Amino acid sequence: MRIAHLECFSGISGDMFLGALVDAGVSPQLLQDTVAALGLGAKLEVSRVMRSGISATKVDVWVDGEKDMPREEYWAKQEASHSHAQHEHHEHEHAHEHHHAHGESSRAGAPAPHKHAHSHRGLNEIRKIISVSAISESAKRAAISIFEALGSAEAKIHAVPIDSIHFHEVGSVDAIVDIVCAAVGVEALGVEEIVCSSLNVGGGMVKCAHGTFPVPAPATVELLKDAPVYSANVQAELVTPTGAAIVKTLAKRFGVLPEMKVEKSAYGAGSREFPGYPNVLRIVIGEAAAQMTAKTQSDTISVLEANLDDLNPQVFGYVMDRLLEEGALDVFGVPVQMKKNRPGTLLTVLCKPGDADKLTQLVFSETTTLGVRRREESRQTLARRWESVRTEWGEVRIKIASMNGTVTNYAPEYEDCRRIAAEHHVPLKTVMQEASRAYLKNEMH
């Protein structure tokens, strides 16, 4: 199994991730074409730079003739521009009043805002931009998922619905370019799994759209929930919200460098230079060792159970959907015979331990149960990955499970097949059969 390991000893940002992908062999022209397809008036500049003696690839986004920059520099520039504009406005008013000393009122207005100020786009607008772009369906899903992760973090911080969030830095053109190119680039990299190291978040304070905050910024902290982080060496923001969202969405797990046969290593450069400290993101790509792939993955899950004997059956389906929407790994019901011979249903919810309290409250609020049982269990899982296959009606994702490097199970994604069947008026079983056939054909080649 071909895997990639991200070494975030100097954090991660969108441009660092793109630089590492290009350095690892992803075509710069592919990313240039991706940017052009977005139609946002942006372009990429790819260059070689040195960071503390390490040669790395730097990817910069240019919009309207200006290059993107670290956000503390951006906000410092905005403040300087605002102060300069206020000063010019004051001088202009003073000169105007002096010239019209006979009591004529001044009609001079303040200068127009800086033309390169970042746009504040909403999540729905960003979804539309990505959905109509000329990239693969799987890359669209990945890019939208990254933005939804950002939106969820912002929504929680500001206590508002996700669709009402209007992004600041992350809604700008350069952030959209970073995220969409990240999704396209990872697909082109051709690895089955991304593993991420612990993340050095840096330290100090950083200026954001809503004020000055300690590093890591609020959205970054929320995005890195359950991820291993630390602070060392540099007093600056090393993990940006965009970088955190990319890792949260694309990395399958966190850990040290896995046992592998190294194929290549590559470096993506950050914008800033720190004396004596390499501001780079390293990606190591290789084939996982046979003894590693032979192992199944192990983790701990929470199991929630509740007996229901007086719940409207129509409500039960709704409760299952809500639990899955809120992060449950699986939800199912088993018919049981309860006291006084009443037929009932045993509701079982499998979830991450961190989600157990939230899902327990949902069960209490949406069902008639008076008690929810909870226990922790360990489980073994097969290695899983996704591939997309093309059918005559569109792309379908295939979930593939493997053990010892050998595929043991594969299945078309139901939601993709259901959507295609409804849109094209084709029997669902026909779509699923065609997707399976396409996958097997690809495997033979």
Residue pairs with C-beta under 8 A, 6 or more apart in sequence:
1 192
1 193
1 287
1 288
1 293
1 383
1 402
1 405
2 190
2 191
2 192
2 263
2 285
2 286
2 287
2 288
3 191
3 192
3 193
3 194
3 195
3 258
3 260
3 285
3 286
3 287
3 288
4 24
4 189
4 191
4 193
4 194
4 195
4 283
4 284
4 285
5 194
5 195
5 196
5 197
5 257
5 258
5 260
5 283
5 284
5 285
6 12
6 20
6 194
6 195
6 196
6 197
6 247
6 251
6 281
6 282
6 283
7 197
7 257
7 281
7 282
7 283
7 284
8 196
8 197
8 198
8 199
8 200
8 239
8 247
8 281
9 197
9 200
9 282
10 200
10 234
10 238
10 270
10 274
10 277
10 278
10 279
10 280
10 281
11 199
11 200
11 201
11 202
11 237
11 238
11 239
11 240
11 243
11 270
11 281
12 199
12 238
12 239
12 240
12 243
12 244
12 246
12 247
12 281
13 178
13 239
13 240
13 242
13 243
13 270
13 281
14 174
14 175
14 178
14 179
14 182
14 240
14 242
14 243
14 246
15 58
15 59
15 60
15 61
15 68
15 178
15 268
15 270
15 271
16 243
16 268
16 269
16 270
16 280
16 281
17 178
17 182
17 185
17 243
17 246
17 268
17 281
18 31
18 44
18 59
18 178
18 181
18 182
18 185
18 268
19 56
19 57
19 58
19 59
19 267
19 268
19 269
19 281
20 57
20 266
20 267
20 268
20 281
20 282
20 283
21 31
21 182
21 185
21 186
21 188
21 189
21 266
21 268
21 283
22 28
22 31
22 46
22 57
22 59
22 185
22 268
23 56
23 57
23 266
23 267
23 268
23 283
24 189
24 264
24 266
24 283
24 285
25 189
25 264
25 266
26 185
26 188
26 189
27 188
28 44
28 46
30 184
30 185
30 188
31 44
31 59
31 181
31 184
31 185
32 43
32 44
34 133
34 135
34 180
34 181
34 184
35 42
35 43
35 44
35 61
35 177
35 180
35 181
36 43
37 133
37 134
37 135
38 129
38 133
38 176
38 177
38 180
39 133
40 63
40 129
40 173
40 176
40 177
41 63
41 64
41 173
42 61
42 62
42 63
42 173
42 174
42 177
43 61
43 62
44 59
44 60
44 61
44 62
44 177
44 181
45 59
45 60
45 61
45 62
45 67
46 57
46 58
46 59
47 57
47 58
47 60
48 55
48 56
48 57
48 58
49 55
49 56
49 57
49 58
49 269
50 56
51 267
51 269
51 270
51 273
51 278
51 279
51 280
52 273
52 274
52 275
52 276
52 277
52 278
52 279
53 278
54 267
54 278
54 280
55 267
56 267
56 268
56 269
56 280
57 266
57 267
57 268
57 269
58 268
58 269
58 271
59 268
60 67
60 68
60 271
61 67
61 68
61 173
61 174
61 177
61 178
62 68
63 116
63 172
63 173
63 174
64 115
64 116
66 116
68 174
68 271
69 77
69 271
70 237
70 271
70 272
71 169
71 206
71 207
71 208
71 237
71 240
72 206
72 207
72 236
72 237
74 118
74 169
75 207
75 208
75 209
76 207
78 114
78 117
81 114
85 110
85 111
86 110
88 111
89 108
89 110
89 111
92 108
93 106
93 108
96 106
96 108
97 106
100 106
118 168
118 169
118 171
118 172
118 173
119 171
119 172
119 173
120 166
120 167
120 168
120 171
121 129
121 166
121 167
121 171
121 172
121 176
122 163
122 164
122 165
122 166
122 167
122 171
123 147
123 148
123 151
123 162
123 163
123 165
123 167
124 163
126 144
126 147
126 167
126 171
126 176
127 144
127 147
129 176
130 140
130 143
130 144
130 147
130 176
130 180
131 140
131 144
133 140
133 180
135 143
135 180
135 183
135 184
136 184
136 187
136 388
136 395
137 388
137 394
137 395
138 187
138 386
138 388
138 395
138 397
139 180
139 183
139 184
139 187
140 183
142 182
142 183
142 186
142 187
142 249
142 250
143 179
143 180
143 182
143 183
143 184
145 249
146 179
146 182
146 183
146 245
146 246
146 248
146 249
146 250
147 170
147 179
147 245
148 162
149 223
149 245
149 248
149 249
150 167
150 170
150 219
150 223
150 241
150 242
150 245
151 162
151 165
151 167
152 162
152 222
153 219
153 222
153 223
153 241
153 245
154 162
154 165
154 167
154 219
155 161
155 162
155 164
155 165
156 222
157 218
157 219
157 222
158 165
167 175
168 208
168 209
168 210
169 175
169 208
169 209
169 241
170 219
170 241
170 242
170 245
175 242
178 242
179 242
179 245
179 246
182 246
182 250
183 250
186 194
186 250
189 285
191 285
192 385
193 252
193 253
193 288
193 383
193 385
194 250
194 251
194 252
195 251
195 252
195 253
195 254
195 255
195 258
196 227
196 247
196 251
196 253
196 254
196 255
197 254
197 255
197 256
197 257
198 227
198 228
198 229
198 230
198 254
199 224
199 227
199 228
199 229
199 230
199 238
199 239
199 244
199 247
200 229
200 230
200 231
200 232
200 233
200 234
200 238
200 239
201 215
201 216
201 220
201 224
201 229
201 230
201 231
201 237
201 238
201 239
202 215
202 216
202 231
202 234
202 235
202 236
202 237
202 238
202 239
203 215
203 231
203 234
203 235
203 236
204 214
204 215
204 235
204 236
204 237
205 212
205 213
205 214
205 215
206 212
206 213
206 214
206 215
206 217
206 236
206 237
208 217
208 218
215 231
215 235
215 236
215 237
215 238
216 224
216 229
216 237
216 239
216 244
217 237
217 241
219 241
219 244
220 237
220 239
220 240
220 241
220 244
223 241
223 244
223 245
223 248
224 239
224 244
224 247
224 248
225 354
226 352
226 354
227 247
227 248
227 254
228 254
229 239
233 274
233 277
234 274
234 277
234 279
236 272
236 274
253 297
257 284
258 288
258 289
258 292
259 288
259 289
259 291
259 292
260 284
260 286
260 287
260 288
260 289
260 292
261 286
261 287
261 289
262 284
262 285
262 286
263 285
263 286
263 287
264 284
264 285
264 286
265 282
265 283
265 284
265 285
266 282
266 283
266 285
267 280
267 281
267 282
267 283
268 280
268 281
268 283
269 279
269 280
270 279
270 280
270 281
272 279
273 279
290 404
290 405
293 383
293 402
293 403
293 404
293 405
294 403
294 404
294 405
296 380
296 381
296 382
296 383
296 403
297 380
297 381
297 382
297 383
298 378
298 379
298 380
298 381
299 378
299 379
299 381
300 353
300 376
300 377
300 378
300 379
301 329
301 350
301 351
301 352
301 353
301 376
301 377
301 378
301 379
302 350
302 351
302 352
302 353
302 355
302 356
302 374
302 375
302 376
302 377
303 348
303 349
303 350
303 374
303 375
303 376
303 377
304 348
304 349
304 351
304 356
304 359
304 360
304 363
304 372
304 373
304 374
305 346
305 347
305 348
305 349
305 372
305 373
305 374
306 346
306 347
306 363
306 367
306 369
306 371
306 372
306 373
307 336
307 338
307 344
307 345
307 346
307 347
307 369
308 316
308 344
308 345
308 346
308 347
308 367
308 368
308 369
309 338
309 342
309 343
309 344
309 345
310 368
311 345
311 367
311 368
311 369
315 366
315 367
316 333
316 345
316 347
316 367
318 366
319 347
319 362
319 363
319 366
319 367
320 331
320 332
320 333
322 362
322 366
323 331
323 349
323 359
323 362
323 363
324 331
326 355
326 358
326 359
326 362
327 351
327 352
327 355
327 358
327 359
328 349
328 350
328 351
328 355
328 359
329 350
329 351
329 352
330 349
330 350
331 347
331 348
331 349
331 350
332 348
333 345
333 346
333 347
333 348
334 345
334 346
334 348
335 343
335 344
335 345
335 346
336 343
336 344
336 345
336 346
337 343
337 344
338 344
347 363
347 367
347 369
349 359
349 363
351 359
353 376
356 374
360 372
360 374
363 369
363 372
364 372
382 401
382 402
382 403
382 408
382 409
383 401
383 402
383 403
384 399
384 400
384 401
384 402
385 399
385 400
385 402
386 397
386 398
386 399
386 400
386 413
387 397
387 398
387 400
387 439
387 442
388 395
388 396
388 397
388 398
389 395
389 396
389 398
389 435
389 438
389 439
389 442
390 438
391 420
391 431
391 434
391 435
391 438
392 434
393 420
393 423
393 424
393 426
393 431
393 434
394 420
395 416
396 412
396 413
396 416
396 417
396 420
396 431
396 435
396 438
397 412
397 413
397 416
398 410
398 411
398 412
398 413
398 435
398 436
398 439
399 410
399 411
399 412
399 413
400 407
400 409
400 410
401 407
401 408
401 409
401 410
402 408
407 443
410 436
410 439
411 436
412 431
412 432
412 435
412 436
412 439
416 435
417 428
417 431
417 432
417 435
418 428
420 426
420 431
421 427
421 428
421 430
421 431
